[in-house]
Amino acid sequence: MRIAAFGFRSVPPSKGAAGADKFALELFPRLVKRGHSVVAYNRRYPDVFVDISEYKGVKIKTLTTTNKKGFDTLLHSFKCTWDIIVNNTADVVHIQNGGNSIWALPLRIFGKKVFISQDGVDWKRDKWPWYGKLYLKLSAFITAHIPNEVIFDNVIAKRLFEERFNKKFKFIPFGSEVEPVKHNSDILQKLNLIKGSYYLFVGRFIPDKGLHYLIPAFKNSNSKKKLVLIGGSPNPSPYEQTLFGMGNEQIVFPGYIYGDDVNTLMMNAYCYIQPSDVEGLSPVVLTVMGLNVPLIVSDIEENQYAVQDTARMFKKGNIGSLTEEINYCEDNYPEMLSLAARAQERALSVFNWEMVADEHVRVFAGA
C-alpha cells in the first residue's frame, strides 16, 4: 500500500510533541518493514522543525505552518491534503485527530481511502475556547460518517462515539514497548539526577494535563526528592508561565527531551505521575508500564482501563488526594515496585506495537 499520514507534529518528535508523535514514531517504520510505503507530513513552525527527508524508511515531507494556536493544525492539514491530491502521494491516508476530519471529504472525493485515529473526546479538553469546542463537536459528526473507518485507541472514547452516533468503530490500542537504549545516556548527569531520586512527568504543558494539581500536591507532600517535568507547550502561554512561577528548588523544568534520553529518565525514575483530567489511551503511561516503573495516575476512565489494578490512583483534580498518593509512594515503595512488575506484565502482553502495526495493516487493506 501507498500510505500518507498527517495530524501529528513531526517524526522524530520535536519540541511540543504529544502522544500523536509517539504513535507516528512507533507505527510508521513498522508499516515500512511490512513492505508498505509511507509518506509522513511533518510540520515546520517558524522556530521549530526537524530537518530530515527520511526516517527508518519513512519518507518525510515537511510543510510550513503558523505558530497561532488552533490554526497551525488546520493550515498544515490543508496543505497536506492539497499535496496528497495534486501530487498523488498515496492511495491510503491516515489522519490523526478527529479535528482534521473535514479533510476526509475532499480526499474521498478524489478516490483516497481515509482512516482517522481518534484518541479521545477532544471537545472536553480545557485548552479549547468555546468556539474550538463547538468546532470539535461538529468534527466528531464528520469523523463518524465520512472516513472509510475510524480507529479508537481506548474503549471509553469508542463507546461514547458509538452511543452518540449509533455506529460501530474499530479499536486498536497503543503499544508499550520501547527499543533498548543504544548508548549510556548522560542525561542524568546533565540534569544532576541519580537513579530513584526523582518523580517524573513527560508531556505538553496544557491545562488538561493537570500540572497545576501536580506541582502543589508535590510541594505539599513529605517527599524530599525532585519532581522533573519534561516538555512544554508548543507556543508559550500564560498557563505555562504560571507553572514556572509555582516551582521551587525541588522542581526541575529541563525543557523538551525525547528519544533515548527520555527513555533513560523514565527507566531511572522513582515514580511516574500522570495527573491528566482528559486523556486518550496515554502512550507515555503504557511506555512507563512496559519499563517496570511505579505509577500514580488520575482516576479517569482511560487511565483505569490502561493500568487496571497495577498502579496507584488519585481523585481527578484533587490536590489533597494526589498528595496522599505521593506520601503513600514514599512510605510503601516495595508495594509500588510490586505493582510496577504487574504493570509491565500487563503492558507487554496486551499493548504490543507489533500487533498494533498488524492490526492497522488489516484495517487499511480491508476497508
Beta strands, then each sheet from edge to edge (+ up, - down):
strand 1: 2-6
strand 2: 37-44
strand 3: 54-55
strand 4: 58-64
strand 5: 92-96
strand 6: 113-118
strand 7: 149-152
strand 8: 170-171
strand 9: 198-203
strand 10: 226-231
strand 11: 251-255
strand 12: 271-274
strand 13: 295-298
strand 14: 312-314
sheet 1: 3+ 4- 2- 1- 5- 6- 7- 8-
sheet 2: 11+ 10+ 9+ 12+ 13+ 14+
end
